[in-house]
Amino acid sequence: MDDLTYRGVAFAGFFMISLIAWATGNRTPVNRKTIGGSILLAWIIGVLTFWLPWTRSALEWTNNILITTLQASQKGVIFLFGPLAIGPGQTLADGTASVGFVLAMQVLPSVIFFSAVVSVLYYLGIMQACVNGFARVFHKLMVLSGAESLSASANIFVGIESGLAIRPYLDRMSNSELLTMITCMMATVASTVMAVYVIALQEVFPQIAGHLISASIISIPCAVLISKLSLPETEVPETLGTIPVEENSKKPSNLMVALTDGGAQGVKLAVGIATLLIVILGMESVFDLALNQLPSIAGESISITRILGWLTWPFVILIGLKPDEWQIGAQILGSRFIETEVTAYFQLAALQAAPTPAFSLRSLTVLTYALCGFVHIASLGIFVGGLAALVPSRAKELSMLGLRGLWTAFMATLLTSCIAGVFAQS
């Protein structure tokens, strides 16, 4: 089959996945304005991202700015860690060669730097202006409540912190609103950790930063679509007709305090990422030891990621991958539920850097969009636990909605990848 056929499959897959979301949800009448507005906005952003020259130029410019900033930020890391901070094949000014790839020294420090940058943007009021601008668009086009709109727009830039923007309303939000918020949280990536994915893929996908930004934006209407199909609104939200003012914590006294506070938050985030990787990958290995005792299938032992790969196999077909890419694509897509998207992105980069790349440029773009989200077991605990700490009275509801949110967020990222599958360059 030619390339056009797989683009058609991705287009059909968008609506088939939407149907699956409805079929696996409450199957109650939906708000047609919200569903129609979400679909329209998602495809409009897709067209803007992939087809219009000026938009593509803007994304390329943003990509170059982020890459340049990321490279410049390495100066402090090199000062602290020396050759441990530079990648394979690189050398320091004095000729000292890299010792090889060390994730803790070459990737996680960028999380600290970008966390400090985001803190400064909040201090200057730039981030609030961006969040409020997106909130107005979402409120108008997707007919969302004000609390949903503000939380969804905040998720383009931050993660669990988006819940703070609507903290006063959490105890009175409907279950449908809460599911939309959780789905948006898990279907997007925070700007503070985006640098990790950029580092993983920039050698095989030079425009990765720009595409990660567009993926996070497209994922919002996709997340709204899926969540409202799964759990339609049956109540009248308190903030239906207005967008609340974002709740701000105490503003730092000066720019240096903002940098320091942001960096400190970045340290916690970097330690959290490292902890998750150590614990999750270690536990996965322990479970695989038990699974290895079972009879092998097709000459290969059974593992958690292989089982998840079988379960996600139908979805790699729906997002428009080619038959020779289905198996490895399903394994990467399935592994993210346990190993997190960090490991999945590095696996994808390694496969693409091989002498014979595993995926075409279009399929690489599709998988990049599909993996752009916190869709894994660890994030379920982080987001549900974080929200429950903000509103303890609804901890039980949040735990139930969290499980559904993991499923809806997964399907939302698939919708985002379907749009990429239709428009991405071959």
C-alpha positions as CSV (number, residue, x, y, z in Angstrom):
1,M,0.0,0.0,0.0
2,D,1.2,3.5,-0.7
3,D,1.7,6.3,1.8
4,L,-1.7,7.9,1.1
5,T,-3.4,4.7,2.3
6,Y,-1.7,4.8,5.7
7,R,-2.7,8.5,6.0
8,G,-6.3,7.4,5.4
9,V,-6.0,4.7,8.0
10,A,-4.8,7.3,10.5
11,F,-7.7,9.6,9.6
12,A,-10.2,6.7,10.1
13,G,-8.3,5.6,13.2
14,F,-9.1,9.0,14.8
15,F,-12.8,8.4,14.7
16,M,-12.5,4.7,15.5
17,I,-10.6,5.4,18.7
18,S,-13.1,8.1,19.6
19,L,-15.8,5.5,19.2
20,I,-13.9,3.1,21.5
21,A,-13.8,5.9,24.1
22,W,-17.5,6.3,23.9
23,A,-18.1,2.5,23.9
24,T,-15.9,1.9,27.0
25,G,-17.4,4.9,28.9
26,N,-20.8,5.6,30.3
27,R,-22.5,5.6,26.8
28,T,-24.8,8.5,27.8
29,P,-25.8,11.5,25.6
30,V,-22.9,13.9,24.9
31,N,-22.7,17.6,24.5
32,R,-22.5,18.0,20.7
33,K,-21.0,21.4,20.9
34,T,-18.1,20.2,23.1
35,I,-17.5,17.1,20.9
36,G,-17.7,19.1,17.7
37,G,-15.6,21.9,18.9
38,S,-12.9,19.5,20.2
39,I,-12.7,17.7,16.9
40,L,-12.6,21.0,15.0
41,L,-9.9,22.6,17.2
42,A,-7.7,19.4,17.1
43,W,-7.7,19.3,13.3
44,I,-7.2,23.0,12.9
45,I,-4.1,22.9,15.1
46,G,-2.9,19.9,13.1
47,V,-3.3,21.9,9.8
48,L,-1.6,24.9,11.3
49,T,1.3,22.7,12.6
50,F,2.0,20.7,9.5
51,W,0.7,22.6,6.5
52,L,1.0,26.3,6.8
53,P,4.5,27.6,6.0
54,W,4.5,30.4,8.6
55,T,3.4,28.1,11.4
56,R,6.0,25.6,10.5
57,S,8.6,28.4,10.4
58,A,7.5,29.5,13.9
59,L,7.8,26.0,15.2
60,E,11.3,25.6,13.7
61,W,12.3,28.9,15.2
62,T,11.0,27.8,18.6
63,N,12.7,24.4,18.2
64,N,16.1,26.2,17.4
65,I,15.7,28.5,20.4
66,L,15.0,25.5,22.7
67,I,17.9,23.5,21.4
68,T,20.3,26.4,21.6
69,T,19.2,27.2,25.1
70,L,19.5,23.5,26.1
71,Q,23.1,23.4,24.7
72,A,24.0,26.6,26.5
73,S,22.6,25.4,29.8
74,Q,25.2,22.6,29.8
75,K,28.0,25.0,30.9
76,G,27.0,24.7,34.6
77,V,26.7,20.9,34.3
78,I,30.1,20.5,32.7
79,F,31.6,22.7,35.4
80,L,30.2,20.4,38.1
81,F,30.5,16.9,36.5
82,G,33.3,17.4,33.8
83,P,33.4,14.6,31.2
84,L,30.4,12.9,32.8
85,A,28.2,15.7,31.5
86,I,29.1,15.4,27.8
87,G,27.6,12.8,25.4
88,P,29.4,10.0,23.6
89,G,31.9,11.3,21.0
90,Q,32.1,14.7,22.6
91,T,35.2,16.2,24.3
92,L,35.9,19.0,26.7
93,A,37.9,22.1,25.8
94,D,41.0,20.5,27.3
95,G,40.5,17.4,25.1
96,T,39.0,15.1,27.8
97,A,36.7,12.6,26.1
98,S,33.3,11.6,27.3
99,V,33.0,8.5,29.4
100,G,29.8,7.6,27.5
101,F,26.1,8.2,28.1
102,V,25.1,8.8,31.7
103,L,21.5,9.8,32.0
104,A,21.7,11.2,35.5
105,M,24.5,13.6,34.6
106,Q,23.6,14.4,30.9
107,V,19.8,14.6,31.0
108,L,18.4,15.2,34.5
109,P,20.3,18.5,35.1
110,S,18.3,20.0,32.2
111,V,15.2,19.4,34.2
112,I,16.6,21.6,36.9
113,F,17.5,24.4,34.5
114,F,14.2,24.4,32.7
115,S,12.3,24.4,36.0
116,A,14.2,27.6,36.9
117,V,13.3,29.1,33.5
118,V,9.6,28.4,33.9
119,S,9.7,29.9,37.4
120,V,11.2,33.1,36.0
121,L,8.5,33.2,33.3
122,Y,5.8,32.9,36.0
123,Y,7.6,35.7,38.0
124,L,7.5,38.0,35.0
125,G,3.8,37.2,34.3
126,I,4.6,35.7,30.8
127,M,3.3,32.2,31.7
128,Q,0.1,33.5,33.2
129,A,-0.7,35.5,30.0
130,C,-0.1,32.4,27.9
131,V,-2.3,30.2,30.1
132,N,-5.1,32.7,30.2
133,G,-5.0,33.2,26.4
134,F,-5.3,29.5,25.7
135,A,-8.0,29.2,28.4
136,R,-10.2,31.8,26.6
137,V,-9.8,29.8,23.3
138,F,-10.7,26.5,24.9
139,H,-13.6,28.1,26.8
140,K,-15.0,29.6,23.6
141,L,-14.4,26.8,21.1
142,M,-15.0,23.7,23.2
143,V,-17.7,25.1,25.5
144,L,-15.9,24.0,28.6
145,S,-16.4,25.3,32.1
146,G,-14.0,28.0,33.2
147,A,-12.2,25.7,35.6
148,E,-11.7,23.1,32.9
149,S,-10.4,25.7,30.5
150,L,-7.9,27.2,32.9
151,S,-6.6,23.8,34.0
152,A,-6.4,22.5,30.5
153,S,-4.4,25.5,29.3
154,A,-2.1,25.3,32.2
155,N,-1.3,21.7,31.3
156,I,0.4,22.9,28.1
157,F,3.1,24.3,30.3
158,V,3.1,22.5,33.6
159,G,1.9,19.2,35.1
160,I,0.4,18.5,38.5
161,E,0.8,22.2,39.3
162,S,-2.1,23.0,37.0
163,G,-4.4,21.8,39.8
164,L,-3.3,24.8,41.9
165,A,-4.7,27.2,39.3
166,I,-8.3,26.0,40.1
167,R,-7.7,24.8,43.7
168,P,-10.7,26.7,45.1
169,Y,-13.1,24.9,42.8
170,L,-11.8,21.3,43.1
171,D,-14.2,20.3,45.8
172,R,-17.2,21.5,43.8
173,M,-16.2,20.3,40.3
174,S,-18.3,17.5,38.7
175,N,-16.8,14.1,38.0
176,S,-16.8,14.9,34.3
177,E,-14.8,18.0,34.9
178,L,-12.3,16.1,37.2
179,L,-11.9,13.4,34.5
180,T,-11.2,16.1,31.9
181,M,-8.6,17.7,34.1
182,I,-6.9,14.3,34.9
183,T,-6.9,13.3,31.2
184,C,-5.4,16.6,30.2
185,M,-2.7,16.2,32.9
186,M,-1.7,12.7,31.7
187,A,-2.0,13.4,27.9
188,T,0.4,16.3,27.9
189,V,4.0,16.9,29.0
190,A,5.3,19.6,31.3
191,S,7.7,22.1,29.8
192,T,10.1,21.3,32.7
193,V,10.7,17.7,31.5
194,M,10.4,18.4,27.8
195,A,14.2,18.8,27.7
196,V,14.6,15.1,28.5
197,Y,12.7,14.1,25.4
198,V,14.6,16.6,23.3
199,I,17.9,15.2,24.4
200,A,16.7,11.7,23.7
201,L,15.7,12.4,20.1
202,Q,17.4,15.5,18.8
203,E,20.1,13.5,16.9
204,V,17.6,11.4,14.9
205,F,14.7,14.0,14.9
206,P,16.2,17.5,14.6
207,Q,12.8,19.3,14.9
208,I,11.8,17.3,18.0
209,A,11.3,20.3,20.3
210,G,8.9,22.1,18.0
211,H,6.9,18.9,17.5
212,L,6.7,18.2,21.2
213,I,5.2,21.7,21.7
214,S,2.6,21.1,19.0
215,A,1.9,17.7,20.4
216,S,1.1,19.1,23.8
217,I,-1.2,21.7,22.3
218,I,-3.1,19.2,20.0
219,S,-3.4,16.8,23.0
220,I,-5.7,19.3,24.9
221,P,-8.7,19.1,22.5
222,C,-8.0,15.4,22.0
223,A,-8.1,14.9,25.8
224,V,-11.3,16.9,26.1
225,L,-12.9,14.9,23.3
226,I,-12.0,11.5,24.8
227,S,-12.9,12.5,28.3
228,K,-16.3,13.9,27.3
229,L,-17.1,10.9,25.3
230,S,-16.1,8.6,28.2
231,L,-17.9,10.6,30.9
232,P,-20.3,13.2,29.5
233,E,-21.3,16.2,31.6
234,T,-24.6,15.6,33.3
235,E,-24.4,18.5,35.8
236,V,-24.2,22.3,35.5
237,P,-20.6,23.3,36.4
238,E,-20.2,26.2,38.8
239,T,-17.8,28.0,36.4
240,L,-19.7,27.3,33.2
241,G,-20.0,30.9,32.1
242,T,-16.7,32.4,33.3
243,I,-13.0,31.7,33.5
244,P,-11.7,32.0,37.1
245,V,-8.6,34.0,37.8
246,E,-5.6,31.7,38.2
247,E,-4.7,31.3,41.8
248,N,-1.1,32.3,42.4
249,S,1.1,31.3,45.3
250,K,3.2,34.0,47.0
251,K,5.3,35.7,44.4
252,P,9.1,35.5,44.9
253,S,10.6,38.8,46.2
254,N,13.0,39.1,43.3
255,L,14.3,37.4,40.1
256,M,17.1,35.6,41.9
257,V,14.7,34.1,44.4
258,A,12.5,33.0,41.5
259,L,15.5,31.3,39.9
260,T,16.5,29.6,43.1
261,D,13.0,28.4,43.9
262,G,12.5,27.1,40.4
263,G,15.8,25.3,40.5
264,A,15.0,23.7,43.9
265,Q,11.7,22.5,42.4
266,G,13.6,21.1,39.5
267,V,15.9,19.2,41.8
268,K,12.9,17.5,43.4
269,L,11.5,16.7,40.0
270,A,14.9,15.3,38.8
271,V,15.2,13.2,41.9
272,G,11.6,12.0,41.4
273,I,12.3,11.0,37.8
274,A,15.5,9.1,38.9
275,T,13.6,7.4,41.7
276,L,10.8,6.3,39.4
277,L,13.3,4.9,36.8
278,I,15.2,3.0,39.5
279,V,12.1,1.6,41.2
280,I,10.0,0.9,38.1
281,L,12.7,-0.7,36.0
282,G,13.9,-2.7,38.9
283,M,10.4,-4.0,39.7
284,E,9.9,-4.8,36.0
285,S,13.0,-6.9,36.0
286,V,11.8,-8.8,39.0
287,F,8.5,-9.5,37.5
288,D,10.1,-10.6,34.2
289,L,12.2,-13.1,36.1
290,A,8.9,-14.8,37.1
291,L,7.4,-14.5,33.7
292,N,10.6,-16.1,32.2
293,Q,9.7,-19.3,33.9
294,L,6.7,-19.7,31.6
295,P,7.1,-21.5,28.2
296,S,8.5,-19.2,25.5
297,I,6.3,-18.1,22.6
298,A,7.8,-17.9,19.1
299,G,11.2,-18.5,20.5
300,E,11.1,-15.5,22.9
301,S,10.5,-15.4,26.6
302,I,7.4,-13.7,28.0
303,S,7.9,-10.2,29.6
304,I,5.7,-7.4,30.8
305,T,6.6,-5.2,27.9
306,R,5.9,-8.0,25.4
307,I,2.5,-8.6,26.9
308,L,1.7,-4.8,26.8
309,G,3.0,-4.8,23.2
310,W,0.4,-7.5,22.3
311,L,-2.3,-5.4,23.9
312,T,-1.4,-2.2,22.1
313,W,-0.9,-3.9,18.7
314,P,-4.3,-2.9,17.3
315,F,-3.7,0.7,18.1
316,V,-0.4,1.0,16.1
317,I,-2.5,-0.1,13.1
318,L,-5.1,2.6,13.8
319,I,-2.5,5.4,14.1
320,G,-1.2,4.5,10.6
321,L,2.1,2.7,11.0
322,K,3.2,0.3,8.3
323,P,3.0,-3.5,8.7
324,D,6.8,-3.9,9.1
325,E,6.7,-1.3,11.9
326,W,3.8,-2.8,13.9
327,Q,5.7,-5.2,16.2
328,I,8.4,-2.9,17.3
329,G,6.0,0.1,17.4
330,A,3.6,-1.8,19.7
331,Q,6.4,-2.9,22.0
332,I,7.6,0.8,22.4
333,L,4.0,2.0,22.8
334,G,3.2,-0.7,25.3
335,S,6.4,-0.3,27.3
336,R,5.5,3.3,28.2
337,F,2.8,2.1,30.6
338,I,5.5,0.6,32.9
339,E,8.9,2.0,31.9
340,T,7.5,5.6,31.4
341,E,7.8,7.7,28.2
342,V,11.4,8.6,29.2
343,T,12.7,5.1,28.5
344,A,10.4,4.7,25.5
345,Y,11.8,7.8,23.8
346,F,15.4,6.6,24.4
347,Q,14.4,3.2,22.9
348,L,12.9,4.9,19.9
349,A,16.0,7.0,19.4
350,A,18.3,4.0,19.6
351,L,16.2,2.1,17.0
352,Q,16.2,5.1,14.7
353,A,19.9,5.6,15.1
354,A,20.7,2.1,13.9
355,P,22.3,1.6,10.4
356,T,18.9,0.8,9.1
357,P,16.3,3.0,10.8
358,A,13.4,1.1,12.2
359,F,10.8,3.7,11.1
360,S,10.1,6.1,8.3
361,L,10.2,9.8,9.1
362,R,6.4,9.9,9.1
363,S,6.2,6.9,11.4
364,L,8.8,8.4,13.7
365,T,6.7,11.6,14.0
366,V,3.6,9.5,14.7
367,L,5.2,7.6,17.5
368,T,6.8,10.8,18.9
369,Y,3.3,12.3,19.2
370,A,1.8,9.0,20.6
371,L,4.4,8.9,23.4
372,C,4.0,12.6,24.3
373,G,2.2,12.3,27.6
374,F,2.5,11.0,31.2
375,V,0.6,7.8,30.4
376,H,2.1,5.3,32.8
377,I,1.3,3.7,36.2
378,A,3.7,5.9,38.1
379,S,2.1,9.1,36.8
380,L,-1.3,7.7,37.9
381,G,-0.1,7.7,41.5
382,I,1.6,11.1,41.2
383,F,-1.4,12.9,39.7
384,V,-4.1,11.2,41.8
385,G,-2.1,11.6,45.0
386,G,-1.3,15.2,44.2
387,L,-4.9,16.1,43.6
388,A,-6.1,14.2,46.6
389,A,-3.7,16.3,48.7
390,L,-5.3,19.4,47.4
391,V,-8.9,18.2,48.0
392,P,-8.8,15.3,50.5
393,S,-12.6,15.1,50.7
394,R,-12.7,13.7,47.1
395,A,-9.8,11.3,47.4
396,K,-12.0,8.2,46.7
397,E,-13.6,9.8,43.6
398,L,-10.2,10.8,42.3
399,S,-8.8,7.3,42.8
400,M,-11.6,5.9,40.7
401,L,-11.4,8.6,38.1
402,G,-7.6,8.2,38.0
403,L,-7.9,4.6,36.6
404,R,-10.3,5.8,33.9
405,G,-8.0,8.8,33.3
406,L,-5.1,6.5,32.4
407,W,-7.2,4.9,29.7
408,T,-8.6,8.1,28.4
409,A,-5.2,9.8,28.4
410,F,-3.8,6.9,26.4
411,M,-6.5,7.2,23.8
412,A,-6.1,11.0,23.7
413,T,-2.4,10.6,22.8
414,L,-3.4,8.1,20.1
415,L,-5.7,10.8,18.6
416,T,-2.9,13.2,18.6
417,S,-0.7,10.7,16.8
418,C,-3.5,10.0,14.3
419,I,-3.5,13.7,13.3
420,A,0.3,13.5,12.9
421,G,-0.2,10.4,10.9
422,V,-2.4,12.3,8.4
423,F,-0.3,15.4,8.0
424,A,3.4,14.4,8.9
425,Q,6.1,14.6,6.2
426,S,7.1,11.3,4.7
